[in-house]
Amino acid sequence: MNFGFSEEQELLRSTARKFFENECPSEVVRKLMDTPEGMTAPLWGKLAEQGWLGLIAPESYDGMGLGLVDLVVLMEEMGRAVVPGPYFSTVLLGGLAILEAGSDAQKREWLPAIAAGDKRVTLAWMEPSATLGAAGVTLPAVENGATFALSGTKLFVPDAHTADAVVVAARTTAGASEDGVSLFLVPRGARGLQVNLLPTMDQTRKLCEVTLKDVVVGGEALLGTVGAGGKALGRVLDRATVALCAEMCGGAQKVLEMTVEYAKIRQAFGRPIGSYQGVKHRAADMLVDVENSKSITYYAAWAMDEGVAEGPLAASMAKAYVSDAYRRVSAAGIQLHGGIGFTWEHDLHLYFKRAKGSEFTFGDATYHRERVAQLVNL
């Protein structure tokens, strides 16, 4: 397809790039990733002032009412700067779950507060089995009159330690299908809710273990209807997957630019290393990976926005390709930088760690290739 961004989208890109260059350079990223929160209140407030916390929320809920293609533009720039903090978890996981499955009252309570930067929400769906999809949701929610009791453990929950509420995917009906999965909005401080921060290789991503021990919530905590949360969860994860691919594209583009610039100035045997054929070939391979990643991600975002039937297929195709591509590009960037590329002082390790962490988030390339095969009935 002949894909081009609109003038407004290009303006969003240039604005975001300038913003992150000024507000979140690598020096700031390094300071933030050493903190438990990974974000400061002033920077979070500035993201809210830009309107980016409500980018995809409807205008009726104080959002900007834009689509996933617009969000892809912003996520590319965030990936380019390796922005830490709970933006992804709040906007694309917890906030999107409320938007997809919540009642009008729940949306009015939470979405304007999220857009204003006053509330943070995340999504807990992964369990110790590490099984992806609806089959991996086994945490039981036992109905008792007008309340539900949740008991179990969720792993790798992004930014749960700073969230005001956690959307918990639980099973109200036994089985492995989408039917029977329900979504519950569990507030921070609920009796029996425990959150532990986990050590991670990518220090810009904060992941938590969430343990629920007979956590009792009322019917007002249920997003949508009982047993109907599986499809909404699937839509959220597909959209979040595409947004993650966009973030990876931005990171890969930055690594390519850093590597090409270094190859122009680094001398070996009296010549810039970029003049050697072996270096040129590696850089060309990196460029192909970056451009292909962008193309397949843009198509997936368009497919999701348009609601076409092949949207989930496009999302998995994008994740299968971009997961491998970002890892290859970041690894090649380190190798072409030589010894300096392996040092803590150089920024390349921030991108390589983000690439490795993102590779397995929402499923790695192997998982998504299998999903593509199933979706096309192979």
Buried (B, 14 or more C-beta within 10 A) or exposed (E): EEEEBEEEBEEBBEBBBEBBEEBBEEEBBBEBBEEEBBBBEEBBBBBBEBBBBBBBBBEEBBBBBBBBBBBBBBBBBBBBBBBBBBBBBBBBBBBBBBBBBBBEEBBBBBBBBBBBBBBBBBBBBBBEEEEBBBEBBBBBBEEEEEEBBBBBBBBBBBBBBBBBBBBBBBBBEEBBEBBBBBBBBBBBEBEBBEBEBEEBEBBBBBBBBBBBEEBBBEEEBBBBEBBBBBBBBBBBBBBBBBBBBBBBBBBBBBBBEBBBEBBEEBEEEEEBBBEBEEBEEBBEEBBEBBBBBBBBBBBBBBBBBEEEEBBBBBBBBBBBBBBBBBBBBBBBBBBBBEEEBEEEEBBBBBBBBBBBBBBEBBBBBEBBBBBBEEBEEE
